Amino acid sequence: MIPKKTVNDLLIKHSDLERELSSGEIDKKFFAEKSKEYSHLNEVINDAKKYLSFENDKRELEKILADQNSDTELSKMAEVELKELDIQYKKVEKNLKLFLLPKDEADKKNVIIEIRAGTGGLEASLFASDLFKMYEKVSSKKKWFLEIISISKSDAGGLKEVIASIKGINIYSTLKYESGVHRVQRVPDTETQGRVHTSAATVAVLPEAEEVDLQINESDLRIDVFRAGGPGGQSVNTTDSAVRITHIPSGISVSQQDEKSQHKNKAKGLKILRARLYELERSRIDQERSKDRKSKIGTGDRSERIRTYNFPQGRVTDHRINLTLHKLEEFLEGEAFDEMVESLSLRAQEESLDNL
């Protein structure tokens, strides 16, 4: 049950904002922020009023039912209304709880996505490529801007590793459930006996951190420059343009050599490093908050097998919520992607409500 004071505070806040905005005395630089907050509160203000009047409304109906002098028709109406009131109360309470849930500030951020081939050799690298193409298609459909930061290709069009940034609206809130081990089961083109092989790729989705989110001291960095090397050990260029940045306190290291300019490689490397450090700090805070409780969803653990793509059966299964979609091709085309995300998001909300 939500404390009445908490709900009443929403009404007071809404009333105060309404008065401020209509007075015309509010500072221009705060007007947009206050308007946004007022608009946000508008979504639940009617629910808040209903929630506060629920006990009184229920009491009135129960009085009618308890009154021996009430006529049969009136009692029947009161009984129906009481049932409807209980249904409405549960709905209103859930809406308010969702509104009051702590917001993840990272949900609005752009992301750095890292995809790496795991166990399975060439087949794993081909699957890593398939996953990257899927995220490209999702990005295109949602009009997000995807830019490759670094890429390492394997034979037959596969990918050993790819790191990209995706920019747009509320990217992290959509892609944060993708972090983990993605497993594929299919018959490789090179398999003559028709046997199904299992291989895997890991995905890490990191909220892109701005300098205001995370300050990195130059003294904590060790920067090594070296000559970028291409396939077979050949030189990509003749200058020391490749950069390796090591964050000494955490031991996290990032290498970047895709650009011919040392300056550009350093900038890209710092972007990846900042995202990884930001996620490390977020994970630490989340662990402290949850203590011994580990949520099934959104742990971001890259060692955790989250999903299986089974080609012979044409299905994709998310193991965290036991959801199977028999739409594998549509999913890889980005068509059924939202259906999976919505189910994951709903379950995450339910878990948060249970722990509220």
C-alpha positions as CSV (number, residue, x, y, z in Angstrom):
1,M,0.0,0.0,0.0
2,I,1.3,3.5,-0.9
3,P,1.4,5.9,2.1
4,K,-1.3,8.6,1.7
5,K,1.2,11.3,2.5
6,T,3.3,10.2,-0.6
7,V,0.2,10.5,-2.8
8,N,-0.9,13.8,-1.2
9,D,2.6,15.2,-1.8
10,L,2.0,14.6,-5.6
11,L,-1.2,16.7,-5.5
12,I,0.6,19.5,-3.5
13,K,3.5,19.5,-6.0
14,H,1.1,19.6,-9.0
15,S,-0.8,22.5,-7.4
16,D,2.4,24.4,-6.6
17,L,3.7,24.0,-10.2
18,E,0.3,25.0,-11.7
19,R,0.4,28.2,-9.6
20,E,4.1,28.9,-10.5
21,L,3.5,28.4,-14.3
22,S,0.4,30.5,-14.4
23,S,1.9,33.4,-12.4
24,G,4.2,34.4,-15.2
25,E,6.9,35.2,-12.6
26,I,8.9,32.0,-13.2
27,D,12.5,32.4,-14.4
28,K,12.7,31.6,-18.2
29,K,15.6,29.2,-17.7
30,F,13.5,27.1,-15.3
31,F,10.2,27.3,-17.3
32,A,10.9,24.4,-19.7
33,E,12.0,22.2,-16.8
34,K,9.0,23.1,-14.6
35,S,6.6,22.6,-17.6
36,K,8.0,19.2,-18.2
37,E,7.6,18.2,-14.5
38,Y,4.0,19.5,-14.5
39,S,3.2,17.6,-17.7
40,H,4.7,14.5,-16.1
41,L,2.6,14.8,-13.0
42,N,-0.6,15.4,-15.1
43,E,-0.3,11.7,-16.2
44,V,-1.2,10.5,-12.7
45,I,-3.0,13.4,-11.0
46,N,-6.5,11.8,-11.6
47,D,-5.2,8.5,-10.3
48,A,-3.8,10.2,-7.2
49,K,-7.2,11.8,-6.4
50,K,-9.0,8.5,-6.9
51,Y,-6.5,6.7,-4.7
52,L,-7.1,9.2,-1.8
53,S,-10.9,9.0,-2.1
54,F,-11.0,5.2,-2.3
55,E,-11.4,4.4,1.4
56,N,-14.2,7.0,1.8
57,D,-16.0,5.7,-1.3
58,K,-15.6,2.1,-0.2
59,R,-17.0,3.0,3.3
60,E,-20.1,4.7,1.8
61,L,-20.9,1.6,-0.3
62,E,-20.3,-0.8,2.6
63,K,-22.7,1.3,4.7
64,I,-25.5,0.8,2.1
65,L,-24.8,-3.0,2.0
66,A,-24.9,-3.2,5.8
67,D,-28.1,-1.2,6.1
68,Q,-31.0,-3.5,6.6
69,N,-33.4,-0.8,5.4
70,S,-31.7,-0.5,2.0
71,D,-33.9,-1.7,-0.8
72,T,-32.8,-4.7,-2.9
73,E,-32.1,-2.7,-6.1
74,L,-29.9,-0.2,-4.2
75,S,-28.0,-3.0,-2.5
76,K,-27.4,-4.7,-5.8
77,M,-26.1,-1.5,-7.4
78,A,-23.8,-0.9,-4.4
79,E,-22.4,-4.5,-4.6
80,V,-21.6,-4.0,-8.3
81,E,-20.0,-0.6,-7.7
82,L,-17.9,-2.0,-4.8
83,K,-16.5,-4.7,-7.1
84,E,-15.7,-2.1,-9.8
85,L,-14.1,0.1,-7.2
86,D,-11.8,-2.7,-6.1
87,I,-10.7,-3.4,-9.7
88,Q,-10.2,0.3,-10.3
89,Y,-8.2,0.7,-7.0
90,K,-5.7,-2.1,-8.0
91,K,-5.3,-0.4,-11.4
92,V,-4.8,3.0,-9.9
93,E,-2.4,1.7,-7.3
94,K,-0.3,0.0,-10.0
95,N,-0.1,3.2,-12.1
96,L,1.0,5.2,-9.1
97,K,3.6,2.7,-8.1
98,L,5.1,2.7,-11.6
99,F,5.1,6.5,-11.5
100,L,6.9,6.5,-8.1
101,L,9.5,3.9,-9.1
102,P,13.0,5.3,-9.1
103,K,13.9,6.4,-12.6
104,D,17.1,5.2,-14.2
105,E,18.8,8.4,-15.5
106,A,20.8,6.3,-18.0
107,D,17.6,5.3,-19.8
108,K,17.7,8.5,-21.8
109,K,21.3,8.1,-22.8
110,N,22.9,7.1,-26.1
111,V,24.8,3.8,-26.0
112,I,28.1,2.1,-26.8
113,I,27.3,-1.4,-28.0
114,E,30.1,-4.1,-28.1
115,I,29.6,-7.4,-29.8
116,R,32.2,-10.2,-29.7
117,A,32.3,-13.7,-31.2
118,G,32.4,-16.3,-28.4
119,T,32.8,-20.0,-28.4
120,G,32.3,-21.7,-31.8
121,G,35.0,-20.4,-34.1
122,L,34.0,-19.2,-37.5
123,E,30.3,-19.9,-36.8
124,A,30.4,-17.7,-33.7
125,S,31.9,-14.8,-35.8
126,L,29.1,-15.2,-38.4
127,F,26.6,-15.1,-35.6
128,A,28.2,-12.0,-34.2
129,S,27.8,-10.4,-37.6
130,D,24.1,-11.5,-37.7
131,L,23.5,-9.8,-34.3
132,F,25.2,-6.6,-35.5
133,K,23.1,-6.5,-38.7
134,M,20.0,-7.0,-36.5
135,Y,20.9,-4.0,-34.3
136,E,21.6,-2.0,-37.5
137,K,18.1,-2.8,-38.8
138,V,16.5,-2.0,-35.4
139,S,18.4,1.4,-35.4
140,S,17.3,2.1,-39.0
141,K,13.6,1.4,-38.2
142,K,13.7,3.6,-35.1
143,K,15.7,6.3,-37.0
144,W,18.6,6.0,-34.6
145,F,22.1,6.9,-35.8
146,L,24.6,4.0,-35.6
147,E,28.3,4.7,-36.1
148,I,31.0,2.1,-36.0
149,I,33.8,2.9,-33.7
150,S,36.0,-0.1,-34.3
151,I,35.6,-3.4,-36.2
152,S,37.6,-6.6,-36.6
153,K,36.4,-8.9,-39.3
154,S,36.9,-12.7,-39.7
155,D,36.7,-15.0,-42.7
156,A,33.5,-15.5,-44.7
157,G,32.0,-12.1,-43.6
158,G,32.0,-12.8,-39.9
159,L,33.0,-10.4,-37.1
160,K,35.5,-11.1,-34.3
161,E,34.5,-7.9,-32.6
162,V,32.6,-4.7,-33.4
163,I,32.1,-1.6,-31.2
164,A,29.6,1.0,-32.3
165,S,27.8,4.1,-30.8
166,I,24.0,4.5,-31.3
167,K,22.5,7.9,-30.9
168,G,18.8,8.9,-30.7
169,I,16.0,9.0,-28.1
170,N,15.8,6.8,-25.1
171,I,18.3,4.3,-26.6
172,Y,19.5,2.7,-23.4
173,S,16.0,2.0,-22.1
174,T,15.4,-0.1,-25.2
175,L,18.7,-1.9,-25.6
176,K,19.8,-2.4,-21.9
177,Y,18.3,-5.9,-21.8
178,E,20.6,-7.1,-24.7
179,S,23.7,-7.4,-22.5
180,G,24.7,-11.0,-22.0
181,V,25.6,-14.2,-23.9
182,H,23.5,-14.9,-27.1
183,R,23.5,-18.5,-28.2
184,V,22.8,-19.8,-31.7
185,Q,21.9,-23.3,-32.8
186,R,22.0,-24.0,-36.5
187,V,23.5,-26.1,-39.2
188,P,26.6,-24.3,-40.6
189,D,27.0,-24.1,-44.4
190,T,30.2,-26.2,-44.1
191,E,28.5,-29.0,-42.2
192,T,28.0,-32.0,-44.6
193,Q,26.2,-34.3,-42.1
194,G,23.5,-31.8,-41.3
195,R,24.4,-31.6,-37.6
196,V,23.3,-28.6,-35.6
197,H,26.2,-26.7,-34.1
198,T,26.0,-24.4,-31.0
199,S,28.0,-21.3,-30.8
200,A,27.7,-17.9,-29.0
201,A,28.5,-14.2,-29.1
202,T,28.6,-11.7,-26.2
203,V,26.8,-8.3,-26.3
204,A,27.5,-5.4,-23.9
205,V,25.3,-2.4,-24.0
206,L,26.8,0.6,-22.1
207,P,25.2,4.0,-21.5
208,E,27.4,6.6,-23.2
209,A,28.9,8.7,-20.4
210,E,29.4,12.4,-20.8
211,E,32.3,14.3,-19.1
212,V,29.7,15.7,-16.6
213,D,28.7,12.1,-15.7
214,L,32.3,10.9,-15.0
215,Q,35.5,12.8,-14.4
216,I,38.7,11.0,-15.4
217,N,41.9,12.2,-14.0
218,E,44.7,12.4,-16.6
219,S,47.1,11.1,-13.9
220,D,45.1,7.9,-13.7
221,L,45.7,7.1,-17.4
222,R,48.6,5.4,-19.1
223,I,48.6,6.1,-22.8
224,D,50.7,3.9,-25.1
225,V,51.1,4.6,-28.8
226,F,52.1,2.0,-31.4
227,R,52.0,1.3,-35.1
228,A,48.6,0.0,-36.3
229,G,48.9,-3.5,-37.6
230,G,46.7,-5.0,-40.3
231,P,46.0,-8.7,-41.2
232,G,49.1,-10.8,-41.4
233,G,51.2,-8.4,-39.5
234,Q,51.4,-5.8,-42.3
235,S,51.4,-2.1,-41.4
236,V,48.3,-0.2,-41.9
237,N,50.3,3.0,-41.9
238,T,53.9,4.1,-41.2
239,T,53.1,6.3,-38.1
240,D,52.5,5.4,-34.5
241,S,48.8,6.2,-34.7
242,A,47.3,3.3,-32.7
243,V,46.5,4.1,-29.1
244,R,46.1,1.9,-26.0
245,I,44.6,3.7,-23.0
246,T,44.8,2.0,-19.6
247,H,42.8,3.3,-16.6
248,I,45.3,2.4,-13.8
249,P,43.0,2.3,-10.8
250,S,40.5,-0.1,-12.5
251,G,42.9,-1.9,-14.8
252,I,40.5,-1.3,-17.7
253,S,42.3,-1.0,-21.0
254,V,41.1,0.1,-24.5
255,S,42.9,-0.1,-27.8
256,Q,41.9,1.9,-30.8
257,Q,43.6,1.8,-34.2
258,D,40.8,2.3,-36.8
259,E,41.7,5.9,-37.6
260,K,44.9,7.1,-39.2
261,S,45.0,10.0,-36.7
262,Q,46.4,9.3,-33.2
263,H,44.2,12.1,-31.9
264,K,41.0,10.5,-33.3
265,N,42.0,7.1,-32.0
266,K,42.5,8.6,-28.6
267,A,39.2,10.4,-28.6
268,K,37.4,7.2,-29.6
269,G,39.3,5.2,-27.0
270,L,38.3,7.7,-24.3
271,K,34.7,7.5,-25.3
272,I,34.7,3.7,-24.9
273,L,36.7,3.9,-21.6
274,R,34.3,6.5,-20.2
275,A,31.3,4.2,-21.0
276,R,33.0,1.2,-19.4
277,L,33.9,3.1,-16.2
278,Y,30.5,4.6,-16.0
279,E,28.9,1.2,-16.2
280,L,31.3,-0.2,-13.6
281,E,30.3,2.5,-11.2
282,R,26.6,1.9,-11.9
283,S,27.0,-1.8,-11.3
284,R,28.7,-1.1,-8.0
285,I,25.9,1.2,-6.8
286,D,23.2,-1.3,-8.0
287,Q,24.9,-4.1,-6.0
288,E,25.1,-2.0,-2.9
289,R,21.4,-1.1,-3.2
290,S,20.2,-4.7,-3.9
291,K,22.7,-6.2,-1.4
292,D,22.1,-10.0,-1.6
293,R,19.1,-9.7,-4.0
294,K,20.0,-10.3,-7.6
295,S,17.3,-9.3,-10.2
296,K,16.7,-11.7,-13.0
297,I,16.6,-9.0,-15.6
298,G,19.0,-6.1,-16.3
299,T,22.0,-7.5,-14.4
300,G,24.2,-6.6,-17.5
301,D,26.3,-9.7,-16.7
302,R,28.0,-10.7,-20.0
303,S,28.7,-14.2,-18.7
304,E,24.9,-14.8,-18.3
305,R,23.3,-16.7,-21.2
306,I,20.2,-14.6,-21.9
307,R,18.9,-15.8,-25.3
308,T,18.9,-18.7,-27.7
309,Y,18.4,-18.4,-31.5
310,N,17.3,-21.8,-32.8
311,F,17.3,-21.9,-36.6
312,P,16.0,-25.5,-37.2
313,Q,12.9,-24.7,-35.0
314,G,12.6,-21.0,-36.2
315,R,12.4,-19.7,-32.6
316,V,14.1,-17.3,-30.4
317,T,13.9,-17.8,-26.6
318,D,14.7,-15.4,-23.8
319,H,15.7,-17.5,-20.8
320,R,15.2,-14.6,-18.2
321,I,11.5,-14.4,-18.8
322,N,10.9,-17.9,-20.5
323,L,9.5,-16.2,-23.5
324,T,9.7,-18.0,-26.9
325,L,8.8,-16.3,-30.2
326,H,8.4,-18.5,-33.2
327,K,9.5,-15.6,-35.4
328,L,13.2,-16.0,-35.7
329,E,13.6,-14.5,-39.2
330,E,11.3,-11.5,-38.3
331,F,13.3,-11.0,-35.1
332,L,16.6,-10.9,-36.9
333,E,15.1,-8.4,-39.3
334,G,14.2,-6.2,-36.4
335,E,10.4,-6.8,-36.9
336,A,9.6,-8.7,-33.7
337,F,12.3,-7.0,-31.6
338,D,9.9,-4.6,-29.8
339,E,7.7,-7.5,-28.8
340,M,10.6,-9.0,-26.9
341,V,11.8,-5.7,-25.4
342,E,8.2,-4.8,-24.2
343,S,8.0,-8.2,-22.4
344,L,11.4,-7.7,-20.8
345,S,10.5,-4.2,-19.8
346,L,7.2,-5.3,-18.3
347,R,8.8,-8.1,-16.2
348,A,11.5,-5.7,-15.0
349,Q,8.7,-3.3,-13.9
350,E,6.9,-6.1,-12.1
351,E,10.1,-7.1,-10.3
352,S,10.7,-3.5,-9.3
353,L,7.2,-3.1,-8.0
354,D,7.6,-6.3,-5.9
355,N,10.7,-4.9,-4.3
356,L,9.3,-1.3,-3.9
